[in-house]
Amino acid sequence: MSLDGRVLIVEDDAAQREMLVGFLRDLGVETEEAEDGRQALDLMSSQLIDLVVTDLRMPKMEGSELLREIKSLNPEVGVVLVTAFGTVQGAVESLQAGACDYLLKPLDLDEVEHVLRRCLEERQLRRENRELKQRLGEIESLPGIVTAGGAMAETLSKVARVAPSNVSVLLMGESGTGKELVARAIHAASPRADGPFVAVNAAALSPTLLESELFGHERGAFTGADRTRAGRFESAEGGTLFLDEIGDLPSEIQVNLLRVLQERTIERVGSNRSIPVDVRVVAATHHDLPARMQEGEFREDLYYRLAVVTIELPPLRLRRSDIPALVDHFLGKHADAAGGGTKSFSREAMDLLVRYDFPGNVRELENIVQRCLVLARGELISIDDLPASVLGATQQSSGADLGSDASLPARIAALERTAIDEALESEDGNQTRAASRLGISERALRYKLAKYRQDLEDDS
């Protein structure tokens, strides 16, 4: 197996040097050579060196001094000392000063290969760890982002890499996955962070109002336009414009937006005067835009203007390891809803949340945490405090697949659980009112809920 890396051999004995260089080249190693320490340092100032193998005893500059110079020049470069048996103590002292290892003369070539391989692999591992820490640091520096890694890590790494640029970004993902939060993180980590962040929802306005909202209008441009008004593009000057639900953009607005992205100018409604704008556009959609292009619902040229970089946000069901961290985040964020007290979820309740698919994604999880903070009676949020949507979904995953051959008791039990869930949902989790709605005593309802919890625990 060949060794990966460039090795510099520093040896005043020409025969020894040539022997080592030839051996390493046979192993496929890129090599450089120098006959003394001064020449080695001159070479390192112009060449990328991964590992230095140097004799300890040399004229002009000893190996120990060369080691110190190398470490001050580039601490990442590994150094292996070659020494005779009588000077092993000097090699050991060099190890304490940062050398990777040492070799004894006469050299055993198998030992040379083993030591150099280990030192090069250690250097590669340090480099990978440094890059990983850098990536994690970039991710952790994105404001408002909560993740334990996993499916979200690569997404956030891409966010961190694209943020410093000025290209348009298209965020794609289901509703509630945090597209606006990511857009704000891109803005905050960009050179435009001191500029404004302006958001507009393309699905919330009619075509006429949306055109005015984006590009502004002149006084008298339409009925009710009693004054000149700047649009969102002008308001976002020097910053970032976030266009949410871009997949719902009306066709006539798509044409105007394309022109703005191409020319970097806007025209207010009712005016033919071009106004230059310096704005970075981050768009988002839950639609499959390539599919909408095939259907003729979205312009292909606009898509490629918006999607210079496309980032997919994973749904919460694909990042279950993040759910406990997100729950803790939302418990802190909405602590005031609990009257300032500290609350937490029981292990059983947290297990159910982790197993739940969250069709509303992170937005739904935040809503559930808020609801539990308000309705929980004690400091510990239990299964009883979870909404029927979570309990019902868990039922469905474990019992709704009852086929036509299911027994009558099983069908009756499934119908009973559904009725209880619906009653609790209608009464916002209030068990007294839910029992009254069901026509049973509160004690009977508590018994059924306890039995249901036991069934869930037995299933898990």
C-alpha positions as CSV (number, residue, x, y, z in Angstrom):
1,M,0.0,0.0,0.0
2,S,1.4,3.4,-1.0
3,L,1.9,6.2,1.5
4,D,0.0,9.4,1.1
5,G,1.9,12.7,1.5
6,R,5.1,14.6,0.6
7,V,8.1,13.7,2.7
8,L,11.4,15.8,3.0
9,I,14.5,13.8,3.8
10,V,17.2,15.9,5.6
11,E,20.5,14.0,5.7
12,D,24.1,15.1,5.3
13,D,25.3,11.6,4.3
14,A,24.5,11.4,0.6
15,A,24.4,7.6,0.4
16,Q,22.0,7.4,3.4
17,R,19.9,10.2,1.9
18,E,19.7,8.6,-1.6
19,M,18.8,5.2,0.0
20,L,15.9,6.7,1.9
21,V,14.7,8.7,-1.1
22,G,14.8,5.7,-3.4
23,F,13.0,3.5,-0.8
24,L,10.1,6.0,-0.3
25,R,9.7,6.6,-4.0
26,D,9.3,2.9,-4.5
27,L,6.4,3.1,-2.0
28,G,4.8,5.8,-4.2
29,V,5.7,8.7,-1.8
30,E,6.5,12.1,-3.2
31,T,9.9,13.1,-1.8
32,E,12.1,16.1,-1.5
33,E,15.7,16.1,-0.1
34,A,18.1,18.5,1.6
35,E,21.6,18.0,2.9
36,D,21.3,20.2,5.9
37,G,18.8,22.2,8.1
38,R,19.2,25.5,6.3
39,Q,18.5,24.0,2.9
40,A,15.5,22.2,4.4
41,L,14.0,25.4,5.7
42,D,14.6,27.2,2.4
43,L,12.8,24.4,0.6
44,M,9.9,24.3,3.1
45,S,9.3,28.0,2.5
46,S,8.4,27.2,-1.1
47,Q,7.1,23.6,-1.0
48,L,4.1,21.9,0.7
49,I,5.7,19.3,3.0
50,D,3.7,16.8,5.2
51,L,6.5,15.1,7.0
52,V,10.2,15.7,7.6
53,V,12.7,12.9,8.3
54,T,15.9,14.4,9.6
55,D,19.2,13.1,11.1
56,L,19.7,14.3,14.6
57,R,23.4,15.0,14.3
58,M,24.2,17.3,11.3
59,P,26.6,20.2,10.6
60,K,25.3,23.8,10.4
61,M,22.0,22.9,12.2
62,E,21.3,19.9,14.4
63,G,18.0,18.0,14.0
64,S,16.7,19.3,17.4
65,E,17.1,22.9,16.3
66,L,15.6,22.1,12.9
67,L,12.6,20.6,14.7
68,R,12.1,23.9,16.7
69,E,12.3,25.9,13.5
70,I,9.8,23.7,11.6
71,K,7.3,23.8,14.5
72,S,7.5,27.6,14.6
73,L,7.1,27.7,10.8
74,N,4.2,25.2,10.6
75,P,3.1,23.2,13.7
76,E,1.1,20.8,11.5
77,V,4.3,19.3,9.8
78,G,5.3,16.0,11.4
79,V,9.0,15.4,12.2
80,V,10.8,12.1,12.6
81,L,14.3,12.1,14.0
82,V,17.0,9.6,12.9
83,T,19.6,8.9,15.5
84,A,22.4,6.4,16.5
85,F,21.9,4.3,19.6
86,G,24.2,6.6,21.7
87,T,22.1,9.7,21.2
88,V,18.6,8.2,21.9
89,Q,18.3,10.5,24.9
90,G,18.4,13.5,22.5
91,A,15.7,11.9,20.3
92,V,13.5,11.3,23.4
93,E,13.8,15.0,24.4
94,S,12.8,15.9,20.8
95,L,9.7,13.8,21.2
96,Q,8.8,16.0,24.2
97,A,9.4,19.1,21.9
98,G,6.9,17.9,19.4
99,A,8.6,15.3,17.2
100,C,6.3,12.5,15.8
101,D,8.7,9.6,16.4
102,Y,12.4,8.6,16.0
103,L,14.3,5.9,14.1
104,L,17.5,4.1,15.1
105,K,20.5,3.6,12.9
106,P,21.2,1.3,11.1
107,L,17.7,1.8,9.6
108,D,15.3,-1.1,9.3
109,L,13.3,-0.3,6.2
110,D,10.2,-2.1,7.5
111,E,10.3,0.0,10.6
112,V,10.8,3.1,8.4
113,E,7.7,2.3,6.5
114,H,5.7,1.6,9.7
115,V,6.7,4.8,11.4
116,L,6.2,7.1,8.4
117,R,2.8,5.5,7.6
118,R,1.6,6.1,11.2
119,C,2.9,9.7,11.3
120,L,1.3,10.6,7.9
121,E,-2.0,9.0,9.0
122,E,-2.0,10.9,12.3
123,R,-1.4,14.2,10.3
124,Q,-4.3,13.4,8.0
125,L,-6.5,12.6,11.0
126,R,-5.6,15.9,12.6
127,R,-6.4,17.7,9.4
128,E,-9.8,16.0,9.1
129,N,-10.6,16.8,12.8
130,R,-9.7,20.4,12.2
131,E,-11.9,20.6,9.1
132,L,-14.8,18.9,11.0
133,K,-14.4,21.3,13.9
134,Q,-14.4,24.2,11.5
135,R,-17.6,22.9,9.9
136,L,-19.3,22.4,13.2
137,G,-18.2,25.9,14.3
138,E,-19.8,27.3,11.1
139,I,-23.0,25.3,11.8
140,E,-23.1,26.4,15.5
141,S,-22.6,30.0,14.5
142,L,-25.8,30.1,12.5
143,P,-28.2,32.0,14.7
144,G,-31.4,30.2,15.8
145,I,-30.5,26.8,14.4
146,V,-30.9,23.9,16.8
147,T,-29.6,20.5,15.8
148,A,-27.8,17.5,17.1
149,G,-26.3,16.7,13.7
150,G,-27.6,13.8,11.6
151,A,-29.8,14.7,8.6
152,M,-29.6,18.4,9.3
153,A,-25.8,18.6,9.5
154,E,-25.0,18.5,5.8
155,T,-27.8,20.9,5.1
156,L,-26.4,23.4,7.6
157,S,-22.9,22.9,6.3
158,K,-24.1,23.9,2.9
159,V,-25.9,26.9,4.4
160,A,-22.6,28.0,6.1
161,R,-20.7,27.6,2.8
162,V,-23.2,29.6,0.7
163,A,-23.9,32.4,3.2
164,P,-20.7,34.5,2.5
165,S,-21.5,34.6,-1.3
166,N,-24.0,36.8,-3.1
167,V,-25.8,34.2,-5.1
168,S,-29.5,33.6,-5.1
169,V,-30.6,30.6,-2.9
170,L,-33.7,28.5,-3.2
171,L,-34.8,26.7,0.0
172,M,-37.0,23.7,-0.6
173,G,-38.9,21.7,2.0
174,E,-42.2,20.9,3.6
175,S,-44.2,23.6,5.5
176,G,-42.9,24.1,9.0
177,T,-39.3,22.9,8.3
178,G,-37.9,26.4,9.2
179,K,-37.2,27.9,5.7
180,E,-37.5,31.5,7.0
181,L,-35.2,30.7,9.9
182,V,-32.6,29.3,7.5
183,A,-33.0,32.4,5.3
184,R,-32.4,34.6,8.3
185,A,-29.3,32.5,9.2
186,I,-28.0,33.0,5.6
187,H,-28.5,36.7,5.9
188,A,-26.9,36.9,9.4
189,A,-23.8,35.0,8.3
190,S,-23.4,37.0,5.1
191,P,-21.5,40.3,4.4
192,R,-25.0,41.9,4.2
193,A,-25.7,41.2,7.8
194,D,-25.8,44.9,8.7
195,G,-28.3,45.5,6.0
196,P,-32.1,44.8,6.2
197,F,-33.8,41.4,6.0
198,V,-37.1,41.8,4.4
199,A,-39.6,39.0,4.0
200,V,-42.7,38.7,1.8
201,N,-45.1,35.8,1.3
202,A,-46.0,35.4,-2.3
203,A,-49.1,33.3,-1.5
204,A,-50.7,35.8,0.9
205,L,-51.5,38.6,-1.6
206,S,-53.4,39.0,-4.9
207,P,-51.4,39.6,-8.1
208,T,-52.1,43.4,-8.0
209,L,-51.2,43.9,-4.4
210,L,-48.2,41.6,-4.7
211,E,-46.8,43.6,-7.6
212,S,-47.1,46.8,-5.6
213,E,-45.7,45.1,-2.5
214,L,-42.6,43.9,-4.3
215,F,-41.9,46.9,-6.6
216,G,-43.7,49.8,-5.0
217,H,-46.1,52.2,-6.7
218,E,-46.5,55.9,-7.7
219,R,-49.2,58.1,-6.4
220,G,-52.4,57.6,-8.5
221,A,-51.1,54.3,-10.1
222,F,-54.4,52.6,-9.1
223,T,-57.5,53.3,-7.0
224,G,-56.4,54.0,-3.4
225,A,-52.8,54.8,-4.3
226,D,-52.9,58.2,-2.6
227,R,-49.2,58.4,-2.1
228,T,-45.9,57.1,-3.5
229,R,-44.7,53.9,-1.8
230,A,-41.4,52.0,-2.0
231,G,-41.7,48.3,-2.4
232,R,-39.9,45.4,-0.6
233,F,-37.0,45.4,-3.1
234,E,-36.2,49.0,-2.3
235,S,-36.7,48.4,1.4
236,A,-34.2,45.5,1.2
237,E,-31.5,47.7,-0.4
238,G,-28.0,46.4,0.7
239,G,-29.6,43.4,2.4
240,T,-31.6,40.3,1.7
241,L,-35.1,39.8,0.3
242,F,-36.8,36.6,1.4
243,L,-39.5,35.5,-1.1
244,D,-41.5,32.8,0.7
245,E,-43.9,30.5,-1.2
246,I,-42.3,31.4,-4.5
247,G,-44.1,28.4,-6.1
248,D,-47.4,30.3,-5.8
249,L,-46.1,33.4,-7.6
250,P,-48.6,34.5,-10.3
251,S,-47.3,34.2,-13.9
252,E,-47.5,37.9,-14.5
253,I,-45.3,38.6,-11.5
254,Q,-42.9,35.9,-12.5
255,V,-42.1,37.9,-15.7
256,N,-41.4,41.1,-13.7
257,L,-39.3,39.3,-11.1
258,L,-37.2,37.7,-13.8
259,R,-36.5,41.1,-15.3
260,V,-35.5,42.5,-11.9
261,L,-33.1,39.6,-11.3
262,Q,-31.5,40.0,-14.7
263,E,-31.2,43.8,-14.8
264,R,-31.0,44.5,-11.1
265,T,-33.5,47.4,-11.5
266,I,-37.1,47.8,-10.6
267,E,-39.9,50.0,-11.9
268,R,-42.7,51.0,-9.5
269,V,-46.3,50.4,-10.6
270,G,-47.4,53.5,-12.5
271,S,-43.8,54.5,-13.4
272,N,-41.4,53.8,-16.3
273,R,-38.4,55.1,-14.4
274,S,-35.8,52.4,-13.6
275,I,-34.5,52.3,-10.0
276,P,-31.3,50.2,-9.4
277,V,-31.4,47.8,-6.5
278,D,-28.7,45.9,-4.7
279,V,-30.5,43.0,-3.1
280,R,-29.7,39.3,-2.5
281,V,-32.7,37.1,-3.1
282,V,-33.4,34.0,-1.0
283,A,-36.6,32.2,-2.1
284,A,-38.5,29.3,-0.5
285,T,-41.2,26.9,-1.5
286,H,-42.9,23.7,-0.4
287,H,-43.8,22.9,-4.0
288,D,-41.8,20.7,-6.4
289,L,-40.8,23.5,-8.8
290,P,-39.3,21.3,-11.5
291,A,-42.7,19.5,-11.6
292,R,-44.5,22.8,-11.8
293,M,-42.2,23.8,-14.7
294,Q,-43.2,20.7,-16.5
295,E,-46.8,21.6,-16.0
296,G,-46.2,25.2,-17.3
297,E,-47.0,26.7,-13.9
298,F,-43.5,28.1,-13.3
299,R,-41.0,29.7,-15.7
300,E,-37.9,27.7,-16.3
301,D,-35.7,30.8,-16.8
302,L,-36.9,32.2,-13.5
303,Y,-36.2,28.9,-11.7
304,Y,-32.6,28.9,-12.8
305,R,-32.2,32.5,-11.7
306,L,-33.5,31.7,-8.3
307,A,-31.9,28.3,-7.8
308,V,-28.2,29.1,-8.3
309,V,-27.9,27.1,-5.1
310,T,-30.7,24.8,-4.0
311,I,-30.9,23.7,-0.3
312,E,-33.3,20.9,0.8
313,L,-34.5,21.1,4.3
314,P,-35.3,17.7,5.8
315,P,-38.7,17.1,7.4
316,L,-38.6,16.5,11.2
317,R,-39.5,12.8,10.8
318,L,-36.1,12.4,9.1
319,R,-34.2,14.2,11.9
320,R,-35.7,12.5,15.0
321,S,-32.5,12.8,16.9
322,D,-33.0,16.6,16.9
323,I,-36.4,16.4,18.7
324,P,-35.1,16.3,22.3
325,A,-32.8,19.3,21.6
326,L,-35.7,21.2,19.9
327,V,-38.0,20.4,22.8
328,D,-35.5,21.9,25.3
329,H,-35.1,24.9,23.1
330,F,-38.8,25.6,22.9
331,L,-39.2,24.9,26.7
332,G,-36.8,27.7,27.3
333,K,-38.2,30.0,24.6
334,H,-41.8,29.7,26.0
335,A,-41.0,29.4,29.7
336,D,-43.1,32.5,30.4
337,A,-46.2,30.5,29.3
338,A,-45.6,28.2,32.3
339,G,-45.7,31.2,34.7
340,G,-41.9,31.3,34.9
341,G,-41.7,27.8,36.3
342,T,-39.3,25.1,34.9
343,K,-41.0,22.2,33.3
344,S,-39.8,19.1,31.4
345,F,-41.2,16.2,29.5
346,S,-41.3,12.7,31.1
347,R,-39.4,10.0,29.4
348,E,-42.6,8.3,28.2
349,A,-43.9,11.6,26.7
350,M,-40.6,12.3,25.0
351,D,-40.5,8.8,23.6
352,L,-43.9,9.5,22.0
353,L,-42.8,12.8,20.5
354,V,-39.7,11.1,19.0
355,R,-41.9,8.4,17.5
356,Y,-44.4,10.9,16.1
357,D,-44.1,11.9,12.4
358,F,-44.9,15.6,12.8
359,P,-46.8,16.4,9.6
360,G,-46.4,20.1,10.6
361,N,-42.7,19.6,11.2
362,V,-40.8,22.0,13.6
363,R,-43.7,24.5,13.7
364,E,-46.0,21.8,15.0
365,L,-43.5,20.7,17.6
366,E,-43.2,24.2,18.9
367,N,-47.0,24.5,19.1
368,I,-47.2,21.2,21.0
369,V,-44.5,22.4,23.5
370,Q,-46.4,25.7,24.1
371,R,-49.7,23.9,24.6
372,C,-48.2,21.4,27.1
373,L,-46.5,24.3,29.1
374,V,-49.9,25.9,29.5
375,L,-52.0,22.8,30.2
376,A,-49.6,20.6,32.3
377,R,-50.6,20.5,36.0
378,G,-47.2,19.8,37.4
379,E,-43.6,20.4,36.6
380,L,-43.4,17.1,34.7
381,I,-45.2,17.0,31.3
382,S,-46.7,13.5,31.0
383,I,-48.4,11.5,28.3
384,D,-51.7,12.9,29.6
385,D,-50.7,16.4,28.6
386,L,-49.9,15.5,25.0
387,P,-52.5,16.4,22.3
388,A,-54.7,13.8,20.8
389,S,-53.0,14.2,17.5
390,V,-49.8,12.7,18.9
391,L,-51.6,9.9,20.8
392,G,-53.9,9.2,17.9
393,A,-51.1,9.0,15.5
394,T,-49.3,6.5,17.7
395,Q,-52.4,4.4,17.9
396,Q,-52.7,4.4,14.2
397,S,-49.1,3.3,13.8
398,S,-49.7,0.4,16.2
399,G,-53.4,-0.5,15.7
400,A,-55.0,1.3,12.7
401,D,-53.8,-1.4,10.3
402,L,-56.5,-3.7,11.6
403,G,-57.6,-5.6,8.6
404,S,-61.0,-6.9,7.7
405,D,-60.1,-10.1,9.6
406,A,-59.5,-8.2,12.9
407,S,-61.5,-9.5,15.9
408,L,-64.6,-7.6,17.1
409,P,-63.0,-6.6,20.5
410,A,-60.0,-5.2,18.6
411,R,-62.2,-3.1,16.4
412,I,-64.3,-1.9,19.3
413,A,-61.1,-0.9,21.2
414,A,-59.8,1.0,18.2
415,L,-63.1,2.9,17.9
416,E,-63.0,3.7,21.7
417,R,-59.5,5.1,21.5
418,T,-60.5,7.2,18.5
419,A,-63.5,8.6,20.4
420,I,-61.4,9.4,23.5
421,D,-58.8,11.2,21.3
422,E,-61.5,13.3,19.6
423,A,-63.1,14.2,22.9
424,L,-59.7,15.3,24.4
425,E,-58.9,17.3,21.3
426,S,-62.3,19.1,21.4
427,E,-61.8,20.0,25.0
428,D,-58.2,21.1,24.7
429,G,-57.0,18.2,26.8
430,N,-59.4,18.8,29.8
431,Q,-60.2,15.3,31.0
432,T,-63.3,16.4,33.1
433,R,-65.0,17.9,30.1
434,A,-63.9,15.2,27.8
435,A,-65.4,12.5,30.1
436,S,-68.6,14.5,30.2
437,R,-68.7,14.7,26.4
438,L,-68.1,10.9,26.2
439,G,-70.8,10.2,28.8
440,I,-68.5,8.4,31.2
441,S,-67.0,9.3,34.6
442,E,-63.7,11.1,34.8
443,R,-62.4,8.1,36.8
444,A,-63.3,5.7,34.0
445,L,-61.6,8.0,31.5
446,R,-58.4,8.1,33.6
447,Y,-58.5,4.3,33.8
448,K,-58.8,3.9,30.0
449,L,-56.0,6.4,29.5
450,A,-53.8,4.6,32.0
451,K,-54.5,1.3,30.2
452,Y,-53.7,2.9,26.9
453,R,-50.4,4.2,28.2
454,Q,-49.6,0.7,29.4
455,D,-50.4,-0.8,26.0
456,L,-48.1,1.8,24.4
457,E,-45.2,0.9,26.8
458,D,-45.8,-2.8,26.2
459,D,-45.7,-2.2,22.4
460,S,-42.4,-0.2,22.7
